[in-house]
């Protein structure tokens, strides 16, 4: 999503989540949809630091809705932390 489109971020995220509920019907599709939702959450949130726990809880809740549990240990995993930071720099 381009920076100029931030005004439509809420409707865009809602469409990603609706698409997830409608079309993520295999493990692979669940993973792909959740990865896309997380990447967009990471890009759209206004602060470089501070929203990670909320983002991870959204993803965990969406996964649970499809019968999958997830656990993020970003604080303990330097590679995951650095990839997450890199995803916010464009």
Secondary structure as GFF3:
##gff-version 3
##sequence-region A 1 90
A	DSSP	three_ten_helix	3	8	.	.	.	ID=ss1
A	DSSP	alpha_helix	9	23	.	.	.	ID=ss2
A	DSSP	alpha_helix	27	44	.	.	.	ID=ss3
A	DSSP	alpha_helix	52	65	.	.	.	ID=ss4
A	DSSP	three_ten_helix	74	76	.	.	.	ID=ss5
A	DSSP	alpha_helix	78	86	.	.	.	ID=ss6
###
